[in-house]
Amino acid sequence: MLQNTKTYTQVFLKAGPNYNQPDNYPIVWEHGRRNFALREEGLINIVAPVLDGGDLKGIVIFNAGLDQTRKIMEDDPSVQAGILVFEVYTIRSFPGDTLAE
């Protein structure tokens, strides 16, 4: 079965140094809008906000290589504003895997 897997890139989004600033809403809104656009382009497969109140704020699985994903994340408005920071990992999964409804 391993021969049927595909490489993806996983991003962990964590609270950055400016996470709790009161004027962050418009920047975070743009971050979300951008994620939907990347999803439309087929570059994002899964966006999963983390809701437990800890430093981990989201998990994103990209259908893109490591370097391209890093560049996409470096250009993210929330990252540029220091609201979020990210870690990037190469992962492997089966194409077509989905979340249960």
Beta strands, then each sheet from edge to edge (+ up, - down):
strand 1: 6-15
strand 2: 44-49
strand 3: 56-62
strand 4: 84-93
sheet 1: 2+ 3- 1+ 4-
end
